[in-house]
Amino acid sequence: MAPGTIDILMYHAIADAPGPTSIAPDVFAAQMEALAEAQVPVINMDDLPNHRGGPSPHAVAITFDDGFCDFAETAWPVMKEYGFQPIVYLPTALVGRREDWRDCNDPPRPLMDWGTIGELAAEGVLFGSHSVSHADLTLLDDDALEAELTRSRAEIEERLARPVPHFAPPYGATNPAVRAQIARYYKTSVGTRLGIVSAGSDLHDLPRLEMFYFTDIARWRAHLAGRGAAYFAGRRMLRTIRQGATRGLGRISGGGK
């Protein structure tokens, strides 16, 4: 891997459940073990802006969307053992409740409550905003967008008594206008675009690695060792083709606006 590049790992749930947003606990443990053994520096999102580019070694940052209960129960104990400092992006209106957004699991998965979040923060876990209601921000008017961005940050800051400079838009859905608003309130924003952060990456449109693509631990080890370029390029190509097909179907049905 080139110096100054960063893999931002994207997770949601760590559970034995179907679908790409769930990683089995034993697979997650193996991914973290491989990361530790590779001796790739694991940085937090506070460090990322100054790490990208330049002579810094290739690094990894670990992110979780939504704040499911299995983060505290299953994921954090593994990362804590290795000294990794992840960030969890919270949809604040759903804290202590269950997921209720578009395409959520059936049955809906529970999210951590504020008491658990406070305990994790005291142990070193970072928390960022994932909006208030897990809305698609590209569908909101200006006032609703600002409310989703500012109220979520304000509540987390009030609850945890620390700044919240990091954001993740639900579904990874943004456009130039949304990103401009995000940049008014946050230092970084991560999306769902598959890629590696480099010197030229936009801090408010940062790509991530969906770790469902690396459930094969041999492939994950190869990626960490800098030998996974062909597999990574193939995944990016297939994802681009799928996304293009989805947009095309949306236009045909009148839903692509």
C-alpha positions as a Python dict, from the first residue, in 0.01 Angstrom:
ca = {
    (1, 'M'): (0, 0, 0),
    (2, 'A'): (118, 351, -77),
    (3, 'P'): (236, 572, 211),
    (4, 'G'): (-31, 803, 348),
    (5, 'T'): (-323, 591, 225),
    (6, 'I'): (-594, 481, 468),
    (7, 'D'): (-845, 197, 463),
    (8, 'I'): (-1161, 306, 645),
    (9, 'L'): (-1332, -20, 740),
    (10, 'M'): (-1713, -12, 732),
    (11, 'Y'): (-1916, -233, 965),
    (12, 'H'): (-2276, -235, 1080),
    (13, 'A'): (-2378, -540, 1287),
    (14, 'I'): (-2157, -817, 1424),
    (15, 'A'): (-2403, -1103, 1439),
    (16, 'D'): (-2497, -1437, 1287),
    (17, 'A'): (-2759, -1293, 1055),
    (18, 'P'): (-2813, -1285, 679),
    (19, 'G'): (-2726, -992, 456),
    (20, 'P'): (-2417, -782, 386),
    (21, 'T'): (-2463, -555, 688),
    (22, 'S'): (-2400, -842, 932),
    (23, 'I'): (-2059, -1000, 989),
    (24, 'A'): (-2044, -1322, 1190),
    (25, 'P'): (-1867, -1279, 1526),
    (26, 'D'): (-1600, -1541, 1450),
    (27, 'V'): (-1526, -1377, 1113),
    (28, 'F'): (-1501, -1034, 1274),
    (29, 'A'): (-1263, -1170, 1539),
    (30, 'A'): (-1049, -1322, 1263),
    (31, 'Q'): (-1046, -992, 1070),
    (32, 'M'): (-926, -805, 1380),
    (33, 'E'): (-666, -1071, 1456),
    (34, 'A'): (-530, -1047, 1100),
    (35, 'L'): (-519, -668, 1129),
    (36, 'A'): (-322, -688, 1453),
    (37, 'E'): (-82, -946, 1312),
    (38, 'A'): (-21, -736, 1000),
    (39, 'Q'): (104, -454, 1226),
    (40, 'V'): (-70, -193, 1009),
    (41, 'P'): (-122, 121, 1220),
    (42, 'V'): (-482, 160, 1335),
    (43, 'I'): (-570, 528, 1370),
    (44, 'N'): (-890, 699, 1480),
    (45, 'M'): (-1098, 944, 1279),
    (46, 'D'): (-954, 1239, 1473),
    (47, 'D'): (-610, 1147, 1333),
    (48, 'L'): (-721, 1082, 975),
    (49, 'P'): (-704, 1434, 827),
    (50, 'N'): (-339, 1474, 920),
    (51, 'H'): (-243, 1118, 826),
    (52, 'R'): (-357, 1107, 463),
    (53, 'G'): (-82, 1177, 213),
    (54, 'G'): (281, 1247, 286),
    (55, 'P'): (529, 998, 432),
    (56, 'S'): (297, 843, 692),
    (57, 'P'): (265, 463, 661),
    (58, 'H'): (-47, 299, 524),
    (59, 'A'): (-307, 288, 804),
    (60, 'V'): (-654, 163, 892),
    (61, 'A'): (-950, 331, 1064),
    (62, 'I'): (-1248, 131, 1193),
    (63, 'T'): (-1606, 260, 1163),
    (64, 'F'): (-1949, 127, 1259),
    (65, 'D'): (-2282, 266, 1138),
    (66, 'D'): (-2603, 270, 1343),
    (67, 'G'): (-2488, 168, 1692),
    (68, 'F'): (-2637, -180, 1720),
    (69, 'C'): (-2630, -350, 2060),
    (70, 'D'): (-2393, -616, 1931),
    (71, 'F'): (-2123, -349, 1904),
    (72, 'A'): (-2101, -334, 2284),
    (73, 'E'): (-2165, -704, 2337),
    (74, 'T'): (-1945, -856, 2066),
    (75, 'A'): (-1734, -611, 1865),
    (76, 'W'): (-1588, -378, 2129),
    (77, 'P'): (-1442, -652, 2355),
    (78, 'V'): (-1237, -779, 2059),
    (79, 'M'): (-1112, -437, 1954),
    (80, 'K'): (-1042, -330, 2310),
    (81, 'E'): (-810, -628, 2350),
    (82, 'Y'): (-601, -505, 2059),
    (83, 'G'): (-610, -140, 2159),
    (84, 'F'): (-808, -33, 1851),
    (85, 'Q'): (-1018, 285, 1878),
    (86, 'P'): (-1326, 268, 1651),
    (87, 'I'): (-1596, 524, 1586),
    (88, 'V'): (-1970, 452, 1593),
    (89, 'Y'): (-2208, 677, 1398),
    (90, 'L'): (-2543, 721, 1580),
    (91, 'P'): (-2891, 808, 1446),
    (92, 'T'): (-2988, 990, 1764),
    (93, 'A'): (-3368, 956, 1751),
    (94, 'L'): (-3329, 577, 1743),
    (95, 'V'): (-3084, 536, 2032),
    (96, 'G'): (-3221, 272, 2271),
    (97, 'R'): (-3484, 164, 2017),
    (98, 'R'): (-3482, -64, 1712),
    (99, 'E'): (-3397, 5, 1351),
    (100, 'D'): (-3699, 125, 1154),
    (101, 'W'): (-3548, 262, 835),
    (102, 'R'): (-3569, 159, 471),
    (103, 'D'): (-3458, -201, 403),
    (104, 'C'): (-3396, -275, 772),
    (105, 'N'): (-3372, -632, 898),
    (106, 'D'): (-3670, -846, 993),
    (107, 'P'): (-3690, -871, 1288),
    (108, 'P'): (-3548, -521, 1348),
    (109, 'R'): (-3216, -510, 1533),
    (110, 'P'): (-3187, -321, 1865),
    (111, 'L'): (-2963, -16, 1905),
    (112, 'M'): (-2757, 72, 2212),
    (113, 'D'): (-2901, 307, 2474),
    (114, 'W'): (-2736, 623, 2605),
    (115, 'G'): (-2614, 454, 2921),
    (116, 'T'): (-2419, 197, 2722),
    (117, 'I'): (-2291, 464, 2484),
    (118, 'G'): (-2164, 672, 2777),
    (119, 'E'): (-1980, 373, 2924),
    (120, 'L'): (-1817, 298, 2588),
    (121, 'A'): (-1714, 660, 2544),
    (122, 'A'): (-1543, 648, 2883),
    (123, 'E'): (-1349, 345, 2761),
    (124, 'G'): (-1225, 524, 2449),
    (125, 'V'): (-1484, 461, 2179),
    (126, 'L'): (-1551, 763, 1956),
    (127, 'F'): (-1902, 855, 1848),
    (128, 'G'): (-2015, 1049, 1545),
    (129, 'S'): (-2345, 1157, 1395),
    (130, 'H'): (-2553, 943, 1158),
    (131, 'S'): (-2827, 1211, 1144),
    (132, 'V'): (-3133, 1224, 1370),
    (133, 'S'): (-3377, 990, 1197),
    (134, 'H'): (-3158, 789, 954),
    (135, 'A'): (-3314, 984, 666),
    (136, 'D'): (-3196, 999, 306),
    (137, 'L'): (-3051, 1349, 322),
    (138, 'T'): (-3078, 1405, -53),
    (139, 'L'): (-3459, 1403, -25),
    (140, 'L'): (-3486, 1677, 239),
    (141, 'D'): (-3545, 2049, 204),
    (142, 'D'): (-3286, 2291, 343),
    (143, 'D'): (-3446, 2332, 687),
    (144, 'A'): (-3495, 1958, 741),
    (145, 'L'): (-3139, 1888, 627),
    (146, 'E'): (-2993, 2140, 869),
    (147, 'A'): (-3201, 1995, 1152),
    (148, 'E'): (-3076, 1642, 1080),
    (149, 'L'): (-2715, 1761, 1081),
    (150, 'T'): (-2719, 1996, 1379),
    (151, 'R'): (-2960, 1834, 1624),
    (152, 'S'): (-2788, 1498, 1608),
    (153, 'R'): (-2449, 1652, 1676),
    (154, 'A'): (-2586, 1869, 1959),
    (155, 'E'): (-2747, 1575, 2137),
    (156, 'I'): (-2437, 1356, 2124),
    (157, 'E'): (-2220, 1644, 2246),
    (158, 'E'): (-2459, 1714, 2532),
    (159, 'R'): (-2483, 1349, 2632),
    (160, 'L'): (-2108, 1275, 2613),
    (161, 'A'): (-1964, 1620, 2693),
    (162, 'R'): (-1719, 1611, 2405),
    (163, 'P'): (-1702, 1749, 2050),
    (164, 'V'): (-1856, 1553, 1762),
    (165, 'P'): (-1665, 1645, 1444),
    (166, 'H'): (-1742, 1332, 1237),
    (167, 'F'): (-2046, 1234, 1029),
    (168, 'A'): (-2177, 946, 817),
    (169, 'P'): (-2480, 1009, 594),
    (170, 'P'): (-2740, 730, 608),
    (171, 'Y'): (-2722, 498, 306),
    (172, 'G'): (-2414, 693, 198),
    (173, 'A'): (-2660, 920, 16),
    (174, 'T'): (-2522, 1267, -62),
    (175, 'N'): (-2490, 1516, -345),
    (176, 'P'): (-2283, 1835, -377),
    (177, 'A'): (-2540, 2046, -191),
    (178, 'V'): (-2567, 1799, 97),
    (179, 'R'): (-2189, 1766, 124),
    (180, 'A'): (-2155, 2144, 137),
    (181, 'Q'): (-2394, 2153, 433),
    (182, 'I'): (-2215, 1867, 606),
    (183, 'A'): (-1886, 2055, 568),
    (184, 'R'): (-2032, 2350, 761),
    (185, 'Y'): (-2067, 2140, 1076),
    (186, 'Y'): (-1824, 1846, 1055),
    (187, 'K'): (-1453, 1792, 986),
    (188, 'T'): (-1504, 1457, 813),
    (189, 'S'): (-1782, 1258, 652),
    (190, 'V'): (-1763, 896, 538),
    (191, 'G'): (-1977, 739, 269),
    (192, 'T'): (-2032, 394, 122),
    (193, 'R'): (-1828, 439, -195),
    (194, 'L'): (-1573, 158, -221),
    (195, 'G'): (-1220, 298, -217),
    (196, 'I'): (-905, 386, -27),
    (197, 'V'): (-836, 729, 120),
    (198, 'S'): (-540, 910, -34),
    (199, 'A'): (-391, 1259, -30),
    (200, 'G'): (-650, 1391, -273),
    (201, 'S'): (-957, 1245, -101),
    (202, 'D'): (-1237, 1486, -11),
    (203, 'L'): (-1268, 1488, 369),
    (204, 'H'): (-1646, 1517, 330),
    (205, 'D'): (-1681, 1229, 82),
    (206, 'L'): (-1442, 968, 220),
    (207, 'P'): (-1459, 616, 72),
    (208, 'R'): (-1466, 303, 285),
    (209, 'L'): (-1409, -72, 260),
    (210, 'E'): (-1727, -272, 313),
    (211, 'M'): (-1591, -558, 522),
    (212, 'F'): (-1846, -804, 385),
    (213, 'Y'): (-1608, -822, 88),
    (214, 'F'): (-1330, -949, 315),
    (215, 'T'): (-1500, -1232, 504),
    (216, 'D'): (-1247, -1461, 336),
    (217, 'I'): (-960, -1405, 579),
    (218, 'A'): (-696, -1508, 324),
    (219, 'R'): (-814, -1226, 98),
    (220, 'W'): (-813, -985, 392),
    (221, 'R'): (-457, -1083, 483),
    (222, 'A'): (-351, -1036, 121),
    (223, 'H'): (-508, -690, 113),
    (224, 'L'): (-330, -588, 432),
    (225, 'A'): (-1, -711, 285),
    (226, 'G'): (-54, -508, -33),
    (227, 'R'): (-122, -812, -252),
    (228, 'G'): (-496, -768, -303),
    (229, 'A'): (-504, -512, -585),
    (230, 'A'): (-663, -742, -844),
    (231, 'Y'): (-944, -857, -613),
    (232, 'F'): (-1010, -501, -496),
    (233, 'A'): (-1024, -369, -853),
    (234, 'G'): (-1266, -646, -948),
    (235, 'R'): (-1497, -566, -659),
    (236, 'R'): (-1497, -197, -749),
    (237, 'M'): (-1580, -276, -1112),
    (238, 'L'): (-1869, -507, -1021),
    (239, 'R'): (-2004, -254, -774),
    (240, 'T'): (-1991, 24, -1033),
    (241, 'I'): (-2176, -193, -1284),
    (242, 'R'): (-2445, -281, -1030),
    (243, 'Q'): (-2491, 80, -925),
    (244, 'G'): (-2519, 188, -1288),
    (245, 'A'): (-2782, -76, -1355),
    (246, 'T'): (-2978, 32, -1048),
    (247, 'R'): (-2975, 396, -1162),
    (248, 'G'): (-3087, 289, -1508),
    (249, 'L'): (-3383, 98, -1370),
    (250, 'G'): (-3472, 402, -1160),
    (251, 'R'): (-3482, 622, -1470),
    (252, 'I'): (-3694, 371, -1662),
    (253, 'S'): (-3948, 351, -1380),
    (254, 'G'): (-3946, 727, -1324),
    (255, 'G'): (-3778, 687, -984),
    (256, 'G'): (-3431, 806, -1072),
    (257, 'K'): (-3477, 1175, -1006),
}
